[in-house]
Amino acid sequence: MAPNESAPDGILLRGATAEDAGPLTRLFLASRAESMPYLPKVHSDEETLAWMTHVVLPGTTVRIAETGSGELLGFASLDGTELEHLYLRPDVRRRGIGSLLLADVRERAAEELTLYVFQRNTDARAFYERHGFTAVGFDDGSRNEEKEPDVRYRWTANG
């Protein structure tokens, strides 16, 4: 999707700016708390804001889904062919917003997309599997800060 192109249902997709750090951090924290309450909180909210500001926003391609009036609904962060993050506001799940963000990052990655999902995050695993991703590896949690076992998924344009 082209920058600032309207998606169905009046949802706008756009690139993130530095000014989005606070709202993105709040959405990230709320989404994780709601969908993965079992995760340990390994960073303070202030540390998470600093990470969003100084690592995620300048180091990855961040796409935002919002309403026409600028209400933040979700975001995706892409680093090359690695989908680093895809988070939605908890109250807007299952409305096609995640699918729109995923389609947008697939276009940017072109041929291949990989990502990690916590094994216990069965909703996210089902979402990615519905969108053609295949589990290609299982880890014991030693590779992430939360020490939570995860799954590596891969999607390729030619199946």
C-alpha positions as CSV (number, residue, x, y, z in Angstrom):
1,M,0.0,0.0,0.0
2,A,1.3,3.4,-0.8
3,P,2.1,5.9,2.0
4,N,-1.0,7.4,3.4
5,E,-3.3,5.2,1.3
6,S,-6.7,4.6,2.7
7,A,-7.5,1.0,3.4
8,P,-11.1,-0.4,3.6
9,D,-13.3,0.8,6.5
10,G,-11.6,4.2,6.5
11,I,-8.4,3.0,8.1
12,L,-5.3,4.9,7.1
13,L,-1.8,3.4,6.9
14,R,1.2,5.7,7.3
15,G,4.8,5.7,8.3
16,A,5.6,6.5,11.9
17,T,7.5,9.7,13.0
18,A,9.5,10.5,16.1
19,E,6.3,12.1,17.6
20,D,4.6,8.7,17.6
21,A,7.0,7.3,20.2
22,G,4.7,8.0,23.2
23,P,1.4,6.7,21.7
24,L,3.2,3.7,20.2
25,T,4.7,2.8,23.5
26,R,1.3,3.1,25.3
27,L,-0.3,0.8,22.6
28,F,2.6,-1.7,22.8
29,L,2.3,-1.9,26.6
30,A,-1.5,-2.2,26.6
31,S,-1.5,-4.8,23.9
32,R,1.0,-7.0,25.6
33,A,-0.7,-6.7,29.0
34,E,-4.0,-7.7,27.5
35,S,-3.0,-10.4,25.2
36,M,0.0,-11.9,27.1
37,P,-0.6,-11.3,30.8
38,Y,1.8,-14.2,31.6
39,L,4.8,-12.3,30.3
40,P,7.1,-10.9,33.0
41,K,7.6,-7.1,32.8
42,V,11.3,-6.8,32.2
43,H,11.5,-3.1,31.6
44,S,9.8,0.0,33.1
45,D,7.4,2.1,31.0
46,E,10.1,4.7,30.8
47,E,12.7,2.2,29.5
48,T,10.2,1.0,27.0
49,L,9.6,4.5,25.7
50,A,13.4,5.0,25.4
51,W,13.6,1.8,23.4
52,M,10.7,2.8,21.1
53,T,12.3,6.3,20.7
54,H,15.9,5.3,20.2
55,V,15.8,1.8,18.7
56,V,12.5,0.9,17.1
57,L,11.6,4.1,15.4
58,P,15.0,5.0,13.9
59,G,16.1,1.4,13.3
60,T,13.1,-0.2,11.6
61,T,10.3,0.7,9.1
62,V,7.3,1.4,11.4
63,R,3.8,1.5,9.8
64,I,0.8,2.8,11.7
65,A,-2.9,2.0,11.3
66,E,-5.1,4.8,12.4
67,T,-8.6,6.2,11.8
68,G,-9.1,9.2,9.5
69,S,-9.2,11.4,12.6
70,G,-5.7,10.2,13.7
71,E,-6.8,7.6,16.4
72,L,-4.0,5.0,16.7
73,L,-5.2,1.5,16.1
74,G,-2.0,-0.6,15.7
75,F,1.5,-0.7,14.2
76,A,3.9,-3.0,12.6
77,S,7.7,-2.8,12.7
78,L,9.8,-4.3,9.9
79,D,13.6,-4.8,9.8
80,G,14.5,-6.0,6.3
81,T,12.5,-9.2,6.0
82,E,12.0,-9.6,9.8
83,L,8.6,-8.6,11.2
84,E,9.8,-7.3,14.6
85,H,6.4,-6.2,16.0
86,L,2.8,-6.2,15.0
87,Y,0.5,-4.9,17.8
88,L,-3.0,-3.7,17.9
89,R,-5.0,-1.8,20.5
90,P,-6.8,-4.5,22.5
91,D,-10.2,-3.2,21.8
92,V,-9.8,-3.2,18.0
93,R,-8.7,-6.8,17.5
94,R,-10.4,-9.1,14.9
95,R,-11.5,-6.2,12.6
96,G,-9.0,-6.8,9.8
97,I,-6.5,-4.2,11.0
98,G,-3.7,-6.7,11.7
99,S,-4.3,-8.2,8.2
100,L,-4.0,-4.7,6.7
101,L,-0.7,-4.1,8.5
102,L,0.6,-7.5,7.6
103,A,-0.3,-7.0,3.9
104,D,1.6,-3.7,4.0
105,V,4.8,-5.1,5.4
106,R,4.6,-8.1,3.1
107,E,4.7,-5.7,0.1
108,R,7.8,-4.0,1.7
109,A,9.6,-7.3,2.3
110,A,8.5,-8.6,-1.1
111,E,9.7,-12.2,-1.3
112,E,10.0,-13.4,2.3
113,L,9.0,-12.5,5.9
114,T,10.1,-14.1,9.1
115,L,9.1,-13.4,12.7
116,Y,9.0,-14.8,16.2
117,V,5.9,-15.4,18.3
118,F,5.8,-16.7,21.9
119,Q,4.6,-20.3,21.9
120,R,1.8,-19.5,24.4
121,N,0.4,-16.7,22.2
122,T,-2.0,-19.0,20.4
123,D,-4.1,-16.2,19.0
124,A,-1.0,-14.7,17.2
125,R,0.1,-18.1,16.1
126,A,-3.3,-18.8,14.5
127,F,-3.3,-15.4,12.9
128,Y,0.1,-15.9,11.2
129,E,-0.8,-19.5,10.2
130,R,-4.1,-18.3,8.6
131,H,-1.9,-15.8,6.6
132,G,0.3,-18.6,5.2
133,F,3.2,-18.6,7.7
134,T,4.9,-21.9,8.5
135,A,6.6,-22.7,11.8
136,V,10.2,-23.4,11.0
137,G,11.8,-23.5,14.5
138,F,11.0,-23.7,18.2
139,D,13.2,-22.1,20.9
140,D,13.3,-22.6,24.6
141,G,13.2,-18.9,25.4
142,S,16.9,-18.4,25.9
143,R,16.9,-16.0,22.9
144,N,14.5,-13.4,24.3
145,E,14.5,-11.2,27.4
146,E,11.3,-12.7,28.8
147,K,12.8,-16.2,28.7
148,E,9.5,-17.3,27.1
149,P,9.7,-20.2,24.6
150,D,8.9,-19.0,21.1
151,V,8.3,-20.1,17.5
152,R,10.0,-18.8,14.4
153,Y,7.7,-18.4,11.5
154,R,8.4,-17.9,7.8
155,W,6.4,-16.8,4.8
156,T,7.5,-16.7,1.2
157,A,5.8,-15.1,-1.7
158,N,5.9,-18.3,-3.8
159,G,4.6,-20.5,-1.0
